[in-house]
Amino acid sequence: MESINSIHKFIPTSRISFKSTSSGIGGTRILTEKDEAPLPGSNTKRVAIIITITVVFVAIIIAAMFLISPAAPKLPAKPPQTLNISGSTTIQPVSESLANAYTLNHPDVKIKVEGGGSGAGIQKVGQGLTDLGSSSRNLNPDELVKYPDLQGYKIGGSAVVVIVDRNYPADQADKNELLALYDDKSEDISNLTHLSGIRTVIQRSDDSGTEETFAQWINPPQTNLSPSMQVTDYAGASNVTPLAVAGNEAVVMAVVNHPNSIGFADFGFAEREPGVKILKLRDSVSGPALPANISTARESIRLELNRADGNNTYYISKMTRPLLYITKGAPSPLESDFISFAQSKESQKYFDDVGYFSITEFSNNKP
């Protein structure tokens, strides 16, 4: 039987006292329970326990409310900014490189680049159909009359070169020989000193700044060579076939794929294609063939761009040209920022990669 002390261990908050009475029967002692009395501090402990339980319970309810409450509605995503660039097939590859680099640091911007030729780019931006027009030539007076709000921003420079397939024997040509192939007259070319063996003449089918630069050199003030497509030259019993294609890349590949062919293209496209040969050019029969060394043609073109004096010191000055972005009126903040990026020292590598020259490379033509 448990002792009173062991029972007391299980009743820590009460104290039980007993009194004895005599029943008169054998002196038996009877234990009588006395009224309970609180232990010292028991009320304080009880209140503390109740408060603790209440706080825990309230905390659980609040946490549950947060867990089951619906998530706050998300704000709609900000729509991306867009920039459309259209025009010169010469500028197109550097525009694509610039666009890729720019959007890496501006993920909220989407840039679309397309070709079509300098003339098409100028027309589109003039009509508000694109954000930036790209042109590998300056705006002409007629375009400024038609679209008086156009503004041009120079981002770089390049040059037009004349190319033949790599097995063609000559390494140079003069302006008069080239005019015989690209004018609107049917002629016997057998007497041409360097180009008598040409059998295919490659022309541009699109409105091209490259073509305009070439045409204004060999036959000013002409700006295109389309009439040459209507006639056929010949060399004895052999005909010389005219062939029109769109874009610099297409011209280069047409020359590669047609033996004894000739064409004109931007230096950047020709430089990286081993299947073609760049010809030295003479402004007259007696003038020097430029560049003096084809292996340093890139540096010769850069130096000529830097001089910009028309003296044909390193290359035919009229065969060099600017690379422009064009806006309709003042550029928007996005257009302005992208143009500034294209003109920056940071962007020079993208021009180098495609054989062009950043505006930072020729001091006399900085914006």
VORO-901203 format. One record per residue (C-alpha): chain; x, y, z. Coordinates in steps of 0.1 Angstrom, whole numbers, plus 5000, padded with zeros to 4 digits. Example, Ala and Ser with C-alpha at 12.3 -4.5 7.8 and 13.67 -1.06 7.14 Angstrom:
<nodes>
- A_5123_4955_5078 .
- A_5137_4989_5071 .
</nodes>
This chain:
<nodes>
- A_5000_5000_5000 .
- A_5014_5034_4990 .
- A_5024_5057_5017 .
- A_5009_5092_5022 .
- A_5041_5107_5010 .
- A_5040_5088_4977 .
- A_5004_5099_4972 .
- A_5014_5134_4978 .
- A_5038_5133_4949 .
- A_5009_5130_4925 .
- A_4991_5160_4940 .
- A_5016_5188_4937 .
- A_4991_5216_4938 .
- A_4971_5206_4969 .
- A_4979_5199_5004 .
- A_4958_5174_5025 .
- A_4958_5174_5063 .
- A_4941_5149_5085 .
- A_4926_5148_5120 .
- A_4919_5118_5141 .
- A_4887_5110_5160 .
- A_4879_5082_5183 .
- A_4851_5060_5174 .
- A_4849_5044_5208 .
- A_4854_5010_5192 .
- A_4888_4996_5200 .
- A_4903_5030_5199 .
- A_4903_5030_5161 .
- A_4917_5062_5145 .
- A_4897_5076_5115 .
- A_4914_5099_5089 .
- A_4891_5127_5078 .
- A_4899_5148_5046 .
- A_4903_5185_5054 .
- A_4894_5213_5029 .
- A_4921_5218_5002 .
- A_4943_5248_5005 .
- A_4962_5262_4975 .
- A_5000_5258_4973 .
- A_5020_5289_4973 .
- A_5025_5303_4937 .
- A_5001_5278_4921 .
- A_4977_5305_4907 .
- A_5006_5323_4890 .
- A_5018_5291_4873 .
- A_4984_5283_4862 .
- A_4979_5317_4846 .
- A_5013_5315_4829 .
- A_5004_5281_4813 .
- A_4971_5295_4801 .
- A_4987_5325_4785 .
- A_5014_5304_4768 .
- A_4988_5280_4754 .
- A_4967_5310_4742 .
- A_4997_5326_4725 .
- A_5007_5294_4707 .
- A_4971_5288_4696 .
- A_4967_5324_4682 .
- A_5001_5320_4664 .
- A_4990_5288_4648 .
- A_4957_5304_4636 .
- A_4976_5334_4621 .
- A_5000_5312_4603 .
- A_4972_5290_4589 .
- A_4955_5322_4576 .
- A_4986_5331_4556 .
- A_4990_5296_4543 .
- A_4954_5293_4530 .
- A_4949_5329_4519 .
- A_4950_5334_4481 .
- A_4982_5348_4467 .
- A_4983_5385_4459 .
- A_4975_5390_4422 .
- A_5007_5395_4400 .
- A_5011_5427_4381 .
- A_5010_5422_4344 .
- A_5045_5418_4329 .
- A_5059_5450_4312 .
- A_5057_5445_4274 .
- A_5091_5444_4257 .
- A_5103_5474_4238 .
- A_5108_5467_4201 .
- A_5133_5482_4176 .
- A_5130_5475_4138 .
- A_5160_5481_4115 .
- A_5156_5478_4077 .
- A_5178_5485_4047 .
- A_5213_5480_4036 .
- A_5225_5445_4031 .
- A_5260_5458_4037 .
- A_5251_5470_4072 .
- A_5228_5441_4080 .
- A_5255_5417_4094 .
- A_5269_5444_4117 .
- A_5234_5454_4128 .
- A_5227_5418_4137 .
- A_5258_5416_4158 .
- A_5251_5450_4175 .
- A_5215_5439_4182 .
- A_5226_5406_4198 .
- A_5251_5425_4220 .
- A_5227_5452_4230 .
- A_5199_5429_4240 .
- A_5222_5409_4263 .
- A_5223_5440_4285 .
- A_5187_5450_4277 .
- A_5166_5419_4280 .
- A_5134_5440_4279 .
- A_5143_5450_4243 .
- A_5136_5430_4211 .
- A_5154_5441_4179 .
- A_5145_5428_4144 .
- A_5170_5434_4116 .
- A_5162_5429_4079 .
- A_5179_5438_4046 .
- A_5163_5449_4013 .
- A_5188_5475_4002 .
- A_5197_5511_4012 .
- A_5169_5526_3991 .
- A_5143_5503_4007 .
- A_5155_5512_4042 .
- A_5153_5549_4035 .
- A_5118_5546_4020 .
- A_5106_5525_4049 .
- A_5118_5549_4076 .
- A_5105_5579_4056 .
- A_5071_5563_4055 .
- A_5072_5553_4092 .
- A_5073_5516_4085 .
- A_5105_5509_4104 .
- A_5123_5526_4133 .
- A_5158_5528_4119 .
- A_5167_5528_4082 .
- A_5202_5516_4074 .
- A_5221_5529_4044 .
- A_5256_5524_4029 .
- A_5254_5558_4012 .
- A_5245_5593_4020 .
- A_5209_5605_4015 .
- A_5204_5621_3981 .
- A_5186_5654_3975 .
- A_5155_5638_3961 .
- A_5150_5616_3992 .
- A_5154_5647_4014 .
- A_5128_5665_3994 .
- A_5104_5635_3997 .
- A_5111_5628_4033 .
- A_5123_5661_4049 .
- A_5123_5648_4084 .
- A_5150_5622_4078 .
- A_5182_5624_4100 .
- A_5213_5604_4093 .
- A_5238_5592_4120 .
- A_5272_5578_4108 .
- A_5282_5546_4126 .
- A_5311_5535_4104 .
- A_5325_5533_4069 .
- A_5335_5508_4042 .
- A_5343_5505_4006 .
- A_5332_5488_3974 .
- A_5356_5465_3956 .
- A_5355_5447_3923 .
- A_5359_5410_3924 .
- A_5365_5381_3899 .
- A_5366_5344_3905 .
- A_5399_5333_3920 .
- A_5412_5316_3888 .
- A_5408_5347_3866 .
- A_5442_5357_3854 .
- A_5441_5395_3858 .
- A_5447_5413_3891 .
- A_5435_5448_3881 .
- A_5411_5468_3860 .
- A_5406_5505_3850 .
- A_5374_5525_3852 .
- A_5369_5525_3814 .
- A_5371_5487_3811 .
- A_5345_5484_3839 .
- A_5322_5509_3822 .
- A_5323_5489_3790 .
- A_5309_5459_3809 .
- A_5283_5479_3829 .
- A_5270_5505_3804 .
- A_5238_5503_3782 .
- A_5257_5495_3750 .
- A_5263_5462_3734 .
- A_5301_5460_3727 .
- A_5329_5437_3717 .
- A_5351_5434_3748 .
- A_5379_5415_3731 .
- A_5401_5445_3731 .
- A_5399_5452_3769 .
- A_5434_5449_3784 .
- A_5424_5431_3816 .
- A_5388_5420_3812 .
- A_5386_5405_3777 .
- A_5381_5370_3792 .
- A_5350_5379_3813 .
- A_5319_5359_3803 .
- A_5294_5367_3831 .
- A_5288_5402_3845 .
- A_5271_5402_3880 .
- A_5247_5430_3887 .
- A_5224_5439_3917 .
- A_5187_5434_3913 .
- A_5178_5454_3945 .
- A_5180_5491_3952 .
- A_5215_5491_3966 .
- A_5239_5516_3981 .
- A_5268_5494_3970 .
- A_5256_5497_3934 .
- A_5251_5535_3936 .
- A_5286_5539_3949 .
- A_5300_5518_3921 .
- A_5279_5535_3894 .
- A_5288_5570_3905 .
- A_5325_5561_3902 .
- A_5324_5545_3867 .
- A_5296_5566_3851 .
- A_5286_5597_3871 .
- A_5260_5610_3877 .
- A_5243_5576_3873 .
- A_5231_5559_3905 .
- A_5222_5525_3892 .
- A_5233_5502_3864 .
- A_5199_5486_3855 .
- A_5202_5496_3818 .
- A_5232_5472_3814 .
- A_5209_5443_3820 .
- A_5190_5451_3788 .
- A_5221_5446_3765 .
- A_5245_5417_3758 .
- A_5282_5423_3753 .
- A_5303_5398_3733 .
- A_5339_5387_3728 .
- A_5342_5374_3692 .
- A_5317_5345_3689 .
- A_5311_5343_3727 .
- A_5284_5362_3745 .
- A_5288_5379_3778 .
- A_5259_5371_3801 .
- A_5244_5397_3825 .
- A_5231_5382_3858 .
- A_5213_5402_3885 .
- A_5211_5390_3921 .
- A_5200_5406_3954 .
- A_5225_5415_3982 .
- A_5263_5415_3986 .
- A_5265_5379_3997 .
- A_5246_5368_3966 .
- A_5270_5387_3943 .
- A_5300_5371_3959 .
- A_5286_5336_3956 .
- A_5276_5342_3920 .
- A_5312_5351_3912 .
- A_5324_5321_3930 .
- A_5300_5298_3911 .
- A_5306_5313_3876 .
- A_5340_5309_3860 .
- A_5353_5341_3843 .
- A_5328_5363_3861 .
- A_5330_5397_3876 .
- A_5310_5417_3901 .
- A_5311_5444_3928 .
- A_5305_5440_3965 .
- A_5314_5455_3998 .
- A_5349_5448_4009 .
- A_5338_5430_4041 .
- A_5319_5403_4021 .
- A_5347_5399_3996 .
- A_5375_5398_4021 .
- A_5362_5367_4039 .
- A_5355_5346_4007 .
- A_5385_5327_3995 .
- A_5367_5319_3962 .
- A_5371_5354_3949 .
- A_5399_5378_3940 .
- A_5398_5415_3948 .
- A_5411_5436_3918 .
- A_5434_5466_3921 .
- A_5416_5496_3905 .
- A_5427_5525_3883 .
- A_5408_5557_3882 .
- A_5424_5562_3847 .
- A_5445_5542_3823 .
- A_5476_5560_3835 .
- A_5467_5563_3872 .
- A_5482_5540_3899 .
- A_5465_5507_3906 .
- A_5450_5508_3941 .
- A_5455_5495_3967 .
- A_5492_5491_3960 .
- A_5492_5458_3978 .
- A_5461_5437_3979 .
- A_5473_5420_4011 .
- A_5470_5453_4029 .
- A_5437_5464_4013 .
- A_5419_5467_4046 .
- A_5445_5492_4060 .
- A_5445_5511_4026 .
- A_5407_5515_4028 .
- A_5409_5527_4064 .
- A_5435_5553_4056 .
- A_5415_5565_4026 .
- A_5384_5569_4048 .
- A_5405_5588_4073 .
- A_5418_5612_4047 .
- A_5385_5618_4030 .
- A_5401_5643_4006 .
- A_5392_5627_3972 .
- A_5429_5623_3962 .
- A_5429_5585_3958 .
- A_5460_5582_3979 .
- A_5455_5547_3993 .
- A_5423_5536_3975 .
- A_5398_5550_3951 .
- A_5382_5577_3972 .
- A_5348_5575_3954 .
- A_5346_5538_3962 .
- A_5346_5545_3999 .
- A_5313_5553_4016 .
- A_5296_5559_4050 .
- A_5275_5535_4070 .
- A_5244_5552_4084 .
- A_5214_5547_4106 .
- A_5185_5570_4097 .
- A_5156_5582_4118 .
- A_5124_5600_4109 .
- A_5127_5632_4130 .
- A_5145_5631_4164 .
- A_5153_5596_4175 .
- A_5133_5581_4204 .
- A_5152_5573_4236 .
- A_5156_5537_4226 .
- A_5167_5546_4190 .
- A_5192_5572_4204 .
- A_5206_5547_4229 .
- A_5211_5520_4203 .
- A_5228_5545_4179 .
- A_5251_5557_4206 .
- A_5260_5520_4214 .
- A_5268_5515_4177 .
- A_5291_5545_4177 .
- A_5309_5535_4208 .
- A_5344_5522_4212 .
- A_5329_5490_4227 .
- A_5312_5482_4194 .
- A_5343_5484_4172 .
- A_5349_5447_4174 .
- A_5315_5440_4157 .
- A_5326_5461_4127 .
- A_5360_5444_4127 .
- A_5343_5410_4126 .
- A_5326_5417_4093 .
- A_5354_5437_4076 .
- A_5340_5472_4082 .
- A_5353_5502_4100 .
- A_5338_5516_4131 .
- A_5333_5554_4133 .
- A_5360_5553_4161 .
- A_5386_5542_4136 .
- A_5388_5572_4113 .
- A_5391_5605_4130 .
- A_5379_5628_4102 .
- A_5345_5612_4101 .
- A_5335_5610_4137 .
- A_5299_5620_4144 .
</nodes>
